[in-house]
Amino acid sequence: MIRTGLLVAALATSLCAKEIPPDTGVPVSVVITAQGQHNAPAPPLTGNDILVSQDKQHRPITGLEPMRGTTGLQLWVLIDDGSNANLGAQISDLRRFIQSQPSNTEIGIGYLRNGSVEKLQPLTADHDLAARAIRLPSGPPGISASPYLALSELIHKWPAASGAREVLMVSSGIDPIYGSGPSNPYLDQAIHNAQRAGVVVYSIYYPSAGMLGRSNRQIFWGQNYLAQISDETGGALYWLGAAPPPSLTPYLDDLNHRLNGQYLLTFLARPEAKSALQRVEIKAETPHVSLAAPSQVYVPGESAK
């Protein structure tokens, strides 16, 4: 009976695979980041160098476009208003990073406070204007509430754009509302929202002011939360233990390096009845090249047509 069941299951799987030709599907675009060995620039890639799998089934690639200088980027720099006040010594690093961006990059400046984003400077191509909007964090402990609630709010209100949408979040990652633990519903929802909207999240750990910033347990989980949202969206976390970094410049230089290696990848996802996030695996077939990409992508279903 077991063998018969396995045979029937295998036959059903085979029939389902035949019903969906491999060269058809739903077009999905996603931002990926290529890196060479030891952080060296990756060689130029083509669609033939990328392998996309969905449920262990290879999906056809229809486009791969280098983004830097060609595709517009909207980048929000979000600073936790509950950060330690010595972040003020790093403001010049952030301003130089902003002013170094290509002319087709729009930059917004916001502060995480009370579970929302205070937008000091809406998205603008005037990088000097954006750089001048950065100020010292106000510093009251816990003023940021949940940084993940704030990020979800920003994404929810972020209009769709023709180019890429990315976030650099400077925060301890500590969630004063939910606290610490192996799971956090606000974090989970922020990851879902970012993946649904195709937003890549980079984060820099910076200590929080007050008692929360001195709690080893809170620090541990805050860093884990930041690592999770960065990894799941195709970004990266920068951190140096529990202490503030002496300079943000090495982090921001690496972020520039990553932005230079980004591509807009388009492939045909397997169609589903309903719109949903689908888990995918994106790999480089070129030797000594690694790819950072979101773990899930949004695939419009038949009901969305």
C-alpha positions as a Markdown table, in Angstrom:
| # | Residue | x | y | z |
|---|---|---|---|---|
| 1 | Met | 0.0 | 0.0 | 0.0 |
| 2 | Ile | 2.8 | 2.4 | 0.8 |
| 3 | Arg | 4.5 | 1.8 | -2.5 |
| 4 | Thr | 1.2 | 2.3 | -4.4 |
| 5 | Gly | 0.7 | 5.6 | -2.5 |
| 6 | Leu | 4.1 | 6.8 | -3.4 |
| 7 | Leu | 3.6 | 5.8 | -7.1 |
| 8 | Val | 0.3 | 7.7 | -7.2 |
| 9 | Ala | 1.9 | 10.8 | -5.6 |
| 10 | Ala | 4.8 | 10.7 | -8.0 |
| 11 | Leu | 2.4 | 10.4 | -11.0 |
| 12 | Ala | 0.3 | 13.3 | -9.7 |
| 13 | Thr | 3.4 | 15.4 | -9.3 |
| 14 | Ser | 4.5 | 14.5 | -12.8 |
| 15 | Leu | 1.1 | 15.4 | -14.3 |
| 16 | Cys | 1.1 | 18.8 | -12.5 |
| 17 | Ala | 4.5 | 19.6 | -13.8 |
| 18 | Lys | 3.4 | 18.8 | -17.3 |
| 19 | Glu | 0.4 | 21.2 | -16.9 |
| 20 | Ile | 2.7 | 24.2 | -16.4 |
| 21 | Pro | 5.3 | 24.5 | -19.1 |
| 22 | Pro | 8.7 | 25.7 | -17.7 |
| 23 | Asp | 8.7 | 28.7 | -20.1 |
| 24 | Thr | 5.5 | 30.2 | -18.7 |
| 25 | Gly | 4.7 | 31.9 | -15.5 |
| 26 | Val | 4.1 | 35.2 | -13.7 |
| 27 | Pro | 6.8 | 37.9 | -14.2 |
| 28 | Val | 8.4 | 38.8 | -10.9 |
| 29 | Ser | 11.2 | 41.4 | -10.4 |
| 30 | Val | 13.6 | 41.4 | -7.5 |
| 31 | Val | 16.7 | 43.2 | -6.4 |
| 32 | Ile | 19.8 | 41.0 | -6.0 |
| 33 | Thr | 23.3 | 42.0 | -4.9 |
| 34 | Ala | 26.4 | 40.3 | -6.4 |
| 35 | Gln | 29.7 | 40.1 | -4.5 |
| 36 | Gly | 33.1 | 38.6 | -5.3 |
| 37 | Gln | 35.5 | 36.8 | -3.0 |
| 38 | His | 36.8 | 38.9 | -0.1 |
| 39 | Asn | 34.4 | 41.7 | -0.9 |
| 40 | Ala | 36.0 | 42.2 | -4.3 |
| 41 | Pro | 33.7 | 43.5 | -7.1 |
| 42 | Ala | 31.9 | 40.7 | -8.9 |
| 43 | Pro | 32.4 | 40.4 | -12.6 |
| 44 | Pro | 29.5 | 41.5 | -14.8 |
| 45 | Leu | 26.7 | 39.0 | -14.8 |
| 46 | Thr | 24.1 | 37.9 | -17.4 |
| 47 | Gly | 20.9 | 35.9 | -17.0 |
| 48 | Asn | 22.9 | 32.8 | -17.9 |
| 49 | Asp | 24.9 | 33.2 | -14.7 |
| 50 | Ile | 21.9 | 33.1 | -12.4 |
| 51 | Leu | 19.8 | 30.2 | -11.2 |
| 52 | Val | 16.3 | 30.7 | -9.7 |
| 53 | Ser | 14.5 | 27.9 | -8.0 |
| 54 | Gln | 10.9 | 27.8 | -6.6 |
| 55 | Asp | 10.0 | 24.6 | -4.8 |
| 56 | Lys | 13.2 | 23.0 | -6.3 |
| 57 | Gln | 11.9 | 23.8 | -9.8 |
| 58 | His | 14.1 | 26.0 | -11.9 |
| 59 | Arg | 12.4 | 29.1 | -13.2 |
| 60 | Pro | 13.2 | 30.9 | -16.5 |
| 61 | Ile | 15.0 | 34.3 | -16.3 |
| 62 | Thr | 13.7 | 37.0 | -18.6 |
| 63 | Gly | 15.9 | 39.9 | -17.6 |
| 64 | Leu | 18.9 | 41.1 | -15.6 |
| 65 | Glu | 19.7 | 44.8 | -15.5 |
| 66 | Pro | 22.5 | 46.5 | -13.6 |
| 67 | Met | 21.0 | 49.1 | -11.3 |
| 68 | Arg | 23.7 | 51.5 | -10.3 |
| 69 | Gly | 23.5 | 54.6 | -12.4 |
| 70 | Thr | 20.8 | 53.1 | -14.7 |
| 71 | Thr | 17.8 | 52.2 | -12.6 |
| 72 | Gly | 16.5 | 54.8 | -10.1 |
| 73 | Leu | 16.9 | 54.1 | -6.4 |
| 74 | Gln | 14.8 | 55.5 | -3.6 |
| 75 | Leu | 16.7 | 55.2 | -0.3 |
| 76 | Trp | 15.3 | 56.1 | 3.1 |
| 77 | Val | 17.9 | 56.7 | 5.9 |
| 78 | Leu | 16.1 | 56.0 | 9.2 |
| 79 | Ile | 17.7 | 56.9 | 12.5 |
| 80 | Asp | 16.4 | 55.7 | 15.8 |
| 81 | Asp | 15.6 | 58.7 | 17.9 |
| 82 | Gly | 16.3 | 56.7 | 21.0 |
| 83 | Ser | 19.9 | 56.1 | 20.0 |
| 84 | Asn | 22.8 | 57.0 | 22.3 |
| 85 | Ala | 23.6 | 60.7 | 21.9 |
| 86 | Asn | 27.2 | 60.0 | 20.9 |
| 87 | Leu | 25.8 | 59.1 | 17.5 |
| 88 | Gly | 26.2 | 62.8 | 16.9 |
| 89 | Ala | 29.9 | 62.2 | 16.2 |
| 90 | Gln | 28.9 | 60.0 | 13.2 |
| 91 | Ile | 26.6 | 62.5 | 11.5 |
| 92 | Ser | 29.4 | 63.7 | 9.2 |
| 93 | Asp | 29.9 | 60.1 | 8.0 |
| 94 | Leu | 26.2 | 59.8 | 7.1 |
| 95 | Arg | 26.3 | 63.1 | 5.3 |
| 96 | Arg | 29.3 | 62.1 | 3.2 |
| 97 | Phe | 27.6 | 58.8 | 2.3 |
| 98 | Ile | 24.4 | 60.7 | 1.2 |
| 99 | Gln | 26.3 | 63.2 | -0.9 |
| 100 | Ser | 28.3 | 60.5 | -2.6 |
| 101 | Gln | 25.2 | 58.8 | -4.1 |
| 102 | Pro | 24.4 | 59.0 | -7.9 |
| 103 | Ser | 22.3 | 61.8 | -9.2 |
| 104 | Asn | 19.4 | 59.4 | -9.9 |
| 105 | Thr | 19.1 | 58.3 | -6.3 |
| 106 | Glu | 16.4 | 59.9 | -4.2 |
| 107 | Ile | 17.1 | 60.0 | -0.5 |
| 108 | Gly | 14.7 | 60.6 | 2.4 |
| 109 | Ile | 15.7 | 61.2 | 6.0 |
| 110 | Gly | 13.4 | 60.0 | 8.8 |
| 111 | Tyr | 13.6 | 59.4 | 12.6 |
| 112 | Leu | 12.1 | 56.4 | 14.4 |
| 113 | Arg | 10.0 | 57.6 | 17.3 |
| 114 | Asn | 6.8 | 56.5 | 19.0 |
| 115 | Gly | 6.3 | 53.6 | 16.6 |
| 116 | Ser | 6.3 | 55.8 | 13.5 |
| 117 | Val | 8.7 | 57.7 | 11.2 |
| 118 | Glu | 9.2 | 61.4 | 11.6 |
| 119 | Lys | 10.1 | 62.4 | 8.0 |
| 120 | Leu | 12.5 | 65.4 | 8.3 |
| 121 | Gln | 13.2 | 65.3 | 4.6 |
| 122 | Pro | 10.9 | 63.5 | 2.0 |
| 123 | Leu | 12.6 | 61.7 | -0.8 |
| 124 | Thr | 14.6 | 64.1 | -2.9 |
| 125 | Ala | 17.4 | 64.1 | -5.5 |
| 126 | Asp | 19.0 | 67.1 | -3.8 |
| 127 | His | 21.6 | 65.2 | -1.7 |
| 128 | Asp | 22.9 | 68.3 | 0.0 |
| 129 | Leu | 19.3 | 69.1 | 1.2 |
| 130 | Ala | 18.9 | 65.5 | 2.5 |
| 131 | Ala | 22.3 | 65.6 | 4.2 |
| 132 | Arg | 21.5 | 68.8 | 6.0 |
| 133 | Ala | 18.3 | 67.3 | 7.4 |
| 134 | Ile | 20.2 | 64.9 | 9.7 |
| 135 | Arg | 20.2 | 65.9 | 13.3 |
| 136 | Leu | 21.2 | 64.6 | 16.7 |
| 137 | Pro | 18.9 | 61.9 | 18.1 |
| 138 | Ser | 16.7 | 63.3 | 20.8 |
| 139 | Gly | 17.8 | 60.4 | 23.1 |
| 140 | Pro | 14.9 | 59.7 | 25.5 |
| 141 | Pro | 15.1 | 56.0 | 26.3 |
| 142 | Gly | 12.4 | 54.0 | 24.5 |
| 143 | Ile | 11.2 | 56.9 | 22.4 |
| 144 | Ser | 11.5 | 54.8 | 19.3 |
| 145 | Ala | 8.8 | 52.3 | 20.6 |
| 146 | Ser | 9.0 | 49.4 | 18.1 |
| 147 | Pro | 11.3 | 50.3 | 15.2 |
| 148 | Tyr | 9.6 | 47.5 | 13.2 |
| 149 | Leu | 6.2 | 49.1 | 13.6 |
| 150 | Ala | 7.7 | 52.3 | 12.3 |
| 151 | Leu | 9.3 | 50.5 | 9.3 |
| 152 | Ser | 6.0 | 48.8 | 8.5 |
| 153 | Glu | 4.3 | 52.2 | 8.5 |
| 154 | Leu | 6.9 | 53.7 | 6.2 |
| 155 | Ile | 6.5 | 50.8 | 3.7 |
| 156 | His | 2.7 | 51.0 | 3.8 |
| 157 | Lys | 2.8 | 54.7 | 2.9 |
| 158 | Trp | 5.6 | 54.4 | 0.4 |
| 159 | Pro | 4.2 | 54.9 | -3.2 |
| 160 | Ala | 5.2 | 52.3 | -5.8 |
| 161 | Ala | 8.2 | 53.4 | -7.8 |
| 162 | Ser | 9.7 | 52.3 | -11.1 |
| 163 | Gly | 13.1 | 51.8 | -9.6 |
| 164 | Ala | 14.4 | 50.0 | -6.4 |
| 165 | Arg | 13.3 | 50.9 | -2.9 |
| 166 | Glu | 15.7 | 50.4 | 0.0 |
| 167 | Val | 16.2 | 51.4 | 3.6 |
| 168 | Leu | 19.3 | 52.0 | 5.8 |
| 169 | Met | 18.2 | 51.8 | 9.4 |
| 170 | Val | 20.5 | 52.9 | 12.2 |
| 171 | Ser | 19.1 | 51.4 | 15.4 |
| 172 | Ser | 19.8 | 49.1 | 18.3 |
| 173 | Gly | 17.0 | 46.9 | 17.0 |
| 174 | Ile | 15.6 | 46.8 | 20.6 |
| 175 | Asp | 11.8 | 46.7 | 20.7 |
| 176 | Pro | 10.6 | 48.4 | 23.8 |
| 177 | Ile | 6.9 | 47.4 | 23.1 |
| 178 | Tyr | 7.3 | 43.7 | 22.5 |
| 179 | Gly | 10.5 | 43.1 | 24.4 |
| 180 | Ser | 12.9 | 40.2 | 23.7 |
| 181 | Gly | 12.5 | 36.6 | 22.7 |
| 182 | Pro | 13.0 | 34.2 | 19.8 |
| 183 | Ser | 9.9 | 35.7 | 18.0 |
| 184 | Asn | 8.5 | 39.1 | 17.5 |
| 185 | Pro | 5.2 | 39.7 | 15.7 |
| 186 | Tyr | 6.1 | 43.3 | 14.8 |
| 187 | Leu | 9.3 | 42.1 | 13.3 |
| 188 | Asp | 7.6 | 39.3 | 11.4 |
| 189 | Gln | 5.1 | 41.8 | 10.0 |
| 190 | Ala | 7.8 | 44.2 | 8.9 |
| 191 | Ile | 9.6 | 41.4 | 7.1 |
| 192 | His | 6.4 | 40.4 | 5.4 |
| 193 | Asn | 5.7 | 44.0 | 4.4 |
| 194 | Ala | 9.2 | 44.6 | 3.1 |
| 195 | Gln | 9.2 | 41.4 | 1.0 |
| 196 | Arg | 5.7 | 42.1 | -0.3 |
| 197 | Ala | 6.8 | 45.6 | -1.4 |
| 198 | Gly | 10.3 | 44.5 | -2.6 |
| 199 | Val | 12.1 | 46.7 | -0.1 |
| 200 | Val | 15.7 | 45.8 | 0.8 |
| 201 | Val | 16.6 | 46.7 | 4.4 |
| 202 | Tyr | 20.2 | 47.4 | 5.5 |
| 203 | Ser | 20.8 | 48.0 | 9.2 |
| 204 | Ile | 23.6 | 49.4 | 11.4 |
| 205 | Tyr | 23.5 | 48.5 | 15.0 |
| 206 | Tyr | 24.0 | 51.5 | 17.3 |
| 207 | Pro | 23.4 | 51.3 | 21.0 |
| 208 | Ser | 20.2 | 52.6 | 22.6 |
| 209 | Ala | 20.1 | 55.3 | 25.3 |
| 210 | Gly | 19.0 | 54.4 | 28.8 |
| 211 | Met | 18.7 | 51.1 | 30.6 |
| 212 | Leu | 17.6 | 49.1 | 27.5 |
| 213 | Gly | 20.9 | 50.0 | 25.9 |
| 214 | Arg | 22.8 | 48.4 | 28.9 |
| 215 | Ser | 20.7 | 45.1 | 29.0 |
| 216 | Asn | 22.7 | 42.2 | 27.5 |
| 217 | Arg | 19.5 | 40.3 | 26.8 |
| 218 | Gln | 17.9 | 43.3 | 25.0 |
| 219 | Ile | 21.1 | 44.0 | 23.0 |
| 220 | Phe | 21.3 | 40.3 | 22.0 |
| 221 | Trp | 17.8 | 40.1 | 20.7 |
| 222 | Gly | 17.9 | 43.6 | 19.1 |
| 223 | Gln | 20.9 | 42.6 | 17.0 |
| 224 | Asn | 19.2 | 39.3 | 16.1 |
| 225 | Tyr | 16.1 | 41.1 | 15.0 |
| 226 | Leu | 18.2 | 43.5 | 12.8 |
| 227 | Ala | 20.1 | 40.5 | 11.3 |
| 228 | Gln | 16.9 | 38.7 | 10.6 |
| 229 | Ile | 15.1 | 41.6 | 8.7 |
| 230 | Ser | 18.3 | 42.4 | 6.8 |
| 231 | Asp | 19.0 | 38.8 | 5.8 |
| 232 | Glu | 15.3 | 38.0 | 4.8 |
| 233 | Thr | 15.1 | 41.1 | 2.6 |
| 234 | Gly | 18.4 | 40.7 | 0.8 |
| 235 | Gly | 20.3 | 43.4 | 2.8 |
| 236 | Ala | 23.0 | 43.2 | 5.5 |
| 237 | Leu | 23.6 | 44.0 | 9.2 |
| 238 | Tyr | 26.7 | 46.0 | 10.3 |
| 239 | Trp | 27.7 | 45.7 | 13.9 |
| 240 | Leu | 30.7 | 45.6 | 16.2 |
| 241 | Gly | 29.7 | 43.7 | 19.4 |
| 242 | Ala | 27.6 | 45.8 | 21.8 |
| 243 | Ala | 29.8 | 48.9 | 21.6 |
| 244 | Pro | 29.2 | 51.8 | 19.2 |
| 245 | Pro | 31.6 | 51.7 | 16.2 |
| 246 | Pro | 34.3 | 54.3 | 16.2 |
| 247 | Ser | 33.2 | 55.3 | 12.7 |
| 248 | Leu | 30.4 | 54.5 | 10.4 |
| 249 | Thr | 32.6 | 55.1 | 7.3 |
| 250 | Pro | 33.7 | 51.4 | 6.9 |
| 251 | Tyr | 30.1 | 50.3 | 7.0 |
| 252 | Leu | 28.9 | 52.9 | 4.6 |
| 253 | Asp | 31.8 | 52.2 | 2.2 |
| 254 | Asp | 30.7 | 48.5 | 2.2 |
| 255 | Leu | 27.1 | 49.5 | 1.6 |
| 256 | Asn | 28.2 | 51.6 | -1.4 |
| 257 | His | 30.1 | 48.6 | -2.6 |
| 258 | Arg | 27.0 | 46.5 | -2.4 |
| 259 | Leu | 24.8 | 49.1 | -4.1 |
| 260 | Asn | 27.3 | 49.1 | -7.0 |
| 261 | Gly | 26.8 | 45.4 | -7.4 |
| 262 | Gln | 23.0 | 45.4 | -7.5 |
| 263 | Tyr | 20.9 | 44.0 | -10.4 |
| 264 | Leu | 17.2 | 44.0 | -11.1 |
| 265 | Leu | 16.4 | 40.4 | -11.8 |
| 266 | Thr | 13.1 | 39.4 | -13.6 |
| 267 | Phe | 12.0 | 35.8 | -13.8 |
| 268 | Leu | 8.8 | 33.8 | -14.4 |
| 269 | Ala | 7.5 | 32.5 | -11.1 |
| 270 | Arg | 5.2 | 29.5 | -11.0 |
| 271 | Pro | 1.6 | 30.7 | -11.1 |
| 272 | Glu | -0.7 | 30.1 | -8.1 |
| 273 | Ala | -4.4 | 30.6 | -7.6 |
| 274 | Lys | -4.0 | 33.3 | -5.0 |
| 275 | Ser | -1.5 | 36.1 | -4.6 |
| 276 | Ala | 1.1 | 35.3 | -1.9 |
| 277 | Leu | 4.7 | 35.4 | -0.9 |
| 278 | Gln | 6.6 | 32.5 | -2.3 |
| 279 | Arg | 9.9 | 31.1 | -1.1 |
| 280 | Val | 12.6 | 31.2 | -3.8 |
| 281 | Glu | 16.3 | 30.4 | -4.0 |
| 282 | Ile | 18.6 | 32.6 | -6.1 |
| 283 | Lys | 22.1 | 31.5 | -6.8 |
| 284 | Ala | 25.1 | 32.5 | -9.0 |
| 285 | Glu | 26.6 | 29.9 | -11.2 |
| 286 | Thr | 29.7 | 32.0 | -11.8 |
| 287 | Pro | 32.6 | 30.8 | -9.6 |
| 288 | His | 33.5 | 32.9 | -6.6 |
| 289 | Val | 30.4 | 35.0 | -6.8 |
| 290 | Ser | 27.8 | 35.1 | -4.1 |
| 291 | Leu | 24.3 | 36.7 | -4.3 |
| 292 | Ala | 22.2 | 38.4 | -1.6 |
| 293 | Ala | 18.5 | 38.2 | -2.3 |
| 294 | Pro | 15.2 | 38.1 | -0.4 |
| 295 | Ser | 14.1 | 34.7 | 0.8 |
| 296 | Gln | 10.6 | 35.3 | -0.4 |
| 297 | Val | 9.0 | 37.2 | -3.3 |
| 298 | Tyr | 5.5 | 38.4 | -3.9 |
| 299 | Val | 3.8 | 36.5 | -6.8 |
| 300 | Pro | 0.5 | 37.8 | -8.0 |
| 301 | Gly | -2.1 | 35.0 | -8.3 |
| 302 | Glu | -4.8 | 34.3 | -10.9 |
| 303 | Ser | -7.3 | 36.1 | -8.6 |
| 304 | Ala | -5.3 | 39.3 | -9.0 |
| 305 | Lys | -5.7 | 39.4 | -12.8 |
